Amino acid sequence: MRKNAILYICDKSDGKQAARSKLFDKWYKNYSWEMVEKHDGKLVYPNSPESEYVSLIVNTVNPYANNVIEAFSFIMESDK
């Protein structure tokens, strides 16, 4: 059993980052995930009209899952 965590940022080079984020959400919701959690965030830059969509997918049996989720949440909250 894998105990991985994946952090991904939707590419914004063509302005389609929101559509990519929605597609990943759709894929995630279409599958029955046991022991996997998805957490979403959005990075907003003061001088940029574009945001970056960021997600964390973590296996809950990972012994560091809570630490990883807390760190991700902290980063997303500190960006506001």
Phi, psi and omega in degrees: 000130181278148181237039187280166169224140180234130174246127178227150178240127180288128181304134181245010185297335180245011178077012183254024183295324179294320179295320177297316180299317178297321179295315177298320177300316180298314179299316181298316182289336181281348181247149177271107183257116173263134177066024177230132178240146176241132179235134184247153176210171181218124177264125181243129180255135186303321185256021181229136178284345183260148175250161174249130179267125186234141176222152176239129173242123185225139175281124185290347175276354175298126183297343180254012185306312181297320179295317180296315180296317178297318179295317178299312180299319179299315180296317180294322180287323182288345179279346183281000000 
